[in-house]
Amino acid sequence: MSKQDPPKAVRIDNWNYQGNWSRQRSGVPLLGIFLIAFGLFLAADQLFREARIGASAFFLALGAALIIKGLRDHSDVSLYVGIFVAALALSDLLSGIGLIHGGGWGTLFLGIGVIAIALLRSTSGRHWGWAFAIGVLLALWGGSEVAAANLNFPADRLVGPLLLVLLGVYIVSRRTGDNG
């Protein structure tokens, strides 16, 4: 060390005797989320004697816990997995107790959930285009199946042509917007 270089101070935080850096855990412990969801499952099982309804309630609670964790920790993976689990469990639960009939409800709920995530991401300044588009497609697909099953209207046969029209409108508006 030359006379011109002053001594340098080094600060070491979070070091233990094994030489490993300890890391602080952020977020909700997964065991706690599991215990909350499992307790809700057991409570639902006491209220509803049918195992399918209890299992649907359990997975709905698990999906809700993942959504809450994703919102709190800003985790896209937790949000999307939570929406997926909650949408399918909600569809199963509502059909199990007789509130909804027919197919397509899970896809409709999933589409609505993905649209909600896209809109939530847009409030934080993040890009939301692809998620919103996928959510709209899922909602259209599920909604057409629901309409076909409940209204005796062949809406499910109109989804393909409707998607082609929407794609054409997108391409035409994009071309027109580039020239103007």
N, C-alpha and C positions, 0 to 999 in steps of 0.2 A: 504494500500500500504506500503510495507516495504521500508527501506532506501536503499536497494540494487537495486530496480526496478526503472529505470529512467522513467520520464513521457513520454508517447507516444503521438505522434501527429496523428491526423486523418484528412484526407482530403476528403471533400465531394464535388463532382462535379455534376452539373446538377440536383439540387434539387429545388423544388418550394414549395410554401406555402401550397399546397394541400397534400404534403407528397408523391407525386408520382415522380418517376424518369422519367425525360423527355428523350426521345430517339431521336437520330438524324436519320432522314430519309435518306436512301441512295437510289440511283437509280433515274429513270425517273418517274415523276408523271404520274399515269395512265390516269388522265384527259387530260394531254397534248398529250399522245399517241392517245387517243380516238379522240381528236379534229383534230390532224393531219390526222388520217385515215378517219374521217368524211369529212374533207375538200377535201381530195383526192377523196372520193366517190362522193361528189357533183360535183367536176370538171370532173370526169369521166362520170357522168350522163349528163353533158352539152355536152361532146364530143360524147358520144354514147347514142342515144335516147332509146335504148332498156333497160328496167329495169334489165333484167337478167345480161347483160354485166356490167352495173353499179354496181350491187350488187356483182358480181364477182370481180370487180376492188376494191371495198370497202374491201372485205374480204382478197384480196391479199395484200392490203396496211396494213390491221390490222395484218396479218401474218408476213409481213416484219417488222413491228414495234416490234412485239413480239420477232422476231429473233434478231433484233438489241439490244433490251433490254436484252435478254438472253446472248448475246455475251458480252455486257458491264458489266452486273452484275454477270456473271458466273452462271446463273440459268438454270439448266437442264430442269426444268418444262417449262419455257418460250421458250426455244429452241424447245422442242418437240411439244408443242402446236402450236408455230409459224410455224414450218415445216408442221404440219398436216393441219392447216388452209390454209397456202400458197399453198401447193401442190394441195389440192382439188380446191381452188379458181383459180389457174393457169390453171388447166385442164378445168374447166368450162369456163373461160375467153377465152382461145384459141379455144375451140370448138364453143363457141358462136360467135366468129368473123370469123370462118370458116378456121382456120389454121390447125386444126387437126380433124380427123374423127375417129369414132369407140370408143369402150370402152377400159378400162384398163389404160388410161393415168394418172388418179389420183393416182392409185396404183403405177405406174412406177415412177411418180414424188415423191411420198411419200418415196418409197424405196431409190431413189437417195438422198433425203434429209436426211434420217436416216443414210445412208452411209457417207454423208458429216459430220454429227454430230459426228459419230464414229471416223472419221479421225481427226476431229478437237480436240476431246477429247484426242486422242493419242499424239498430239503435246504437250499437257500440262502434259504428263506423267500419265494420267488416263487410266484405263482399258477400252477397247473398244470392246471386243470380242462378247458379246451378241448383242450389238446394230448393229455391222457390219453384223453379221449373219442374224438378222431380216431384215436389210436393203437389203441385197442381196436376201433374199427370196421374199420380197415385189417387188423388181425390176424385178426378174425373173417372178413372177406371173403377174405383170402388163405388162411387156414386151412381154410375151407370148400372152396375150389378144390383145395387140396392133398388134402384128405380125399376129395373127389369123384374126383380123378384116381387116387389110390393105393389106395383102399379099395372102389371100386365102390359107394359109398354116395352118394345124391343130396344131400349136405350143402349144396351150393351153392344148392339150391332152398329150403332151410330158413332161409337168412340173412335174407331179407326178413321172413317172419313173426317170426323171433326178434328182429329189430330193432324191429318194432312192439310186441312184448311188452315189451322193455326200455324203450322210450319210454313205454309205458303205466305200467309200474312206477315209472319216474322221476316222471311227472306225479302219480300217486296218492301216492307217498311225499312229494313236495314239498307237496301240498295238505294231507296229514295232518300234516306237520311244522309248517305255518303255523298250524293251528288249535290244536295242542297246546302 
